[in-house]
Every structure is written in C-alpha cells, then in structure tokens.
C-alpha cells in the first residue's frame, strides 16, 4: 500500500510522518529549487539503504510510520 493511501486511511499518523520528515530536510533548503524542505538525495539513498537494504525498494505506509516513530524517539545532538 502506498504511503499516501496508508495516511488517508490512518490520518492520525500524518503528524508523526511530517515531524520525522522535517528532521530529514536539507539545510538551507530554501536556497535551492524546488524550494521545498526535502532531504538531500545522497542522504535519502543512504537512509533507504539502511532501512530497506536497497535504495530501489519503496517502503510501505506501515514501514514509513514505524521508521518515523523510531526517528522521533531518538535523541538529537547527543
């Protein structure tokens, strides 16, 4: 199931995914097109490799929520 479809069926999970996604944004994202708070492509490939074991697979909605919850439990700046 796609992430969007999963979040439509489970809207309470949306704030968790948005908060975790905000943590992944590139620094100074507002200075480069497309002017969206997206993660750096190299960093995103690395994260997908560590989570899924390959950069080509897509995560299910359930996987995205589980990874987001895990991410938010981690301490930043340790």
C-alpha positions, 0 to 999 in steps of 0.5 A: 500500500502506498504511503499516501493511501496508508495516511488517508486511511490512518490520518492520525499518523500524518503528524508523526510522518511530517515531524520525522520528515522535517528532521530529514530536510536539507539545510538551507533548503530554501536556497535551492529549487524546488524550494521545498524542505526535502532531504538531500538525495545522497542522504535519502539513498543512504537512509533507504539503504539502511532501512530497506537494504536497497535504495530501489525498494519503496517502503510501505505506509506501515514501514514509513510510520514505524521508521518515523516513530523510531526517528522521533524517539531518538535523541538529537545532538547527543 
